[in-house]
Amino acid sequence: MRQIKAFVRSGAVDQVVRALEAAGVPGVTVSTVHGVGYGYEPEHFTLAPRDVAHAPRIGKVEVVCRAQDTDRLVRAIADAARSGLAGDGIVYVAPVERAVKVRTGEEGPQALATLGRQE
């Protein structure tokens, strides 16, 4: 299993979610976050709260999927979020050691297969 975490422009979040739904993902987690990093001027940079408040708001989209679906989903995210301009975002992929569906106790890929499904 893999976790895909994408940071994209806030205006691209809806397109990314629609692309993931079209790719068959049963659900995603979407958050609004403040980006502080790439492109900053080191001599003027601090992580003081007053500075973070002015950081750009971006969308964070997270999906946990089967390993064999990873490349297809990363492509869907990148294609949906790409404008060709600096700041389009970045996608990270990390291994997931374990997933447990709390209600049923199902583990591993079986826990993912039933996420969001009403039984």
C-alpha positions in Angstrom: 0.0 0.0 0.0 1.1 3.6 -0.6 0.1 7.0 0.6 0.0 9.7 -2.0 0.2 13.2 -0.6 -0.2 16.1 -3.1 0.2 19.8 -2.5 -1.5 21.8 -5.2 -2.8 25.3 -5.9 -6.1 25.8 -4.0 -7.8 26.5 -7.3 -6.8 23.0 -8.6 -8.2 21.0 -5.7 -11.6 20.4 -7.3 -10.0 19.3 -10.6 -7.7 16.9 -8.7 -10.5 15.4 -6.7 -12.6 14.9 -9.8 -9.7 13.2 -11.6 -9.1 10.9 -8.7 -12.9 10.0 -8.6 -12.8 9.3 -12.3 -9.7 7.0 -11.7 -11.8 5.0 -9.2 -10.6 6.3 -5.9 -13.4 5.8 -3.3 -12.4 8.7 -1.2 -9.7 11.3 -0.5 -8.8 13.6 2.3 -8.5 17.3 1.4 -7.0 20.0 3.7 -6.2 23.6 3.3 -2.6 24.3 4.4 -0.2 27.2 4.3 2.9 26.6 2.2 6.2 28.0 3.5 9.3 27.0 1.5 10.5 26.8 -2.0 11.1 30.3 -3.5 11.5 32.1 -0.2 14.3 34.5 0.6 16.5 33.0 3.3 17.5 36.3 4.8 13.9 37.3 5.4 12.6 33.9 6.4 11.4 32.8 9.8 8.7 30.4 11.0 7.1 32.9 13.4 3.3 32.7 13.4 3.0 36.2 12.0 4.9 35.1 8.9 3.0 31.8 8.4 -0.3 33.8 8.4 0.8 35.4 5.2 2.0 32.2 3.5 0.0 31.1 0.5 -2.9 28.8 1.1 -2.7 25.6 -0.9 -4.6 22.4 -1.1 -3.3 19.1 0.3 -4.9 16.0 -1.1 -4.2 12.6 0.4 -5.0 9.1 -0.8 -4.0 5.6 0.4 -4.0 3.1 -2.4 -2.8 -0.3 -3.5 0.8 -0.2 -4.7 -0.2 -1.2 -8.3 -2.5 1.9 -8.5 0.1 4.4 -7.5 1.5 5.4 -10.9 -1.9 5.8 -12.4 -3.2 8.0 -9.5 0.0 10.2 -9.4 -0.4 10.8 -13.2 -4.1 11.7 -12.6 -3.2 14.2 -9.9 -0.3 15.8 -11.9 -2.3 16.1 -15.1 -5.3 17.7 -13.2 -3.1 20.1 -11.3 -0.7 21.2 -14.0 -0.9 24.7 -15.3 2.7 24.9 -16.5 3.5 27.7 -14.1 5.8 27.8 -11.0 3.9 26.8 -7.9 1.8 24.0 -9.5 2.7 21.8 -6.6 4.4 18.6 -5.7 3.3 14.9 -5.1 4.9 12.6 -2.6 4.5 8.9 -2.4 5.3 6.9 0.8 4.8 3.3 1.9 2.0 2.4 4.2 2.9 -0.4 6.6 -0.6 -1.1 7.8 -4.2 -0.1 7.4 -7.0 -1.3 9.7 -10.7 -0.5 9.1 -11.9 0.3 12.6 -15.5 -0.8 12.3 -14.8 -4.3 10.8 -11.2 -5.0 11.7 -10.3 -5.6 8.1 -6.6 -5.1 7.4 -4.3 -4.3 4.5 -5.7 -3.8 1.0 -9.1 -5.3 2.1 -9.5 -2.3 4.4 -9.0 0.0 1.5 -11.4 -1.9 -0.8 -14.4 -1.1 1.5 -13.6 2.4 2.5 -16.6 4.7 1.9 -18.9 1.8 1.0 -22.1 1.4 3.0 -22.6 -2.2 4.0 
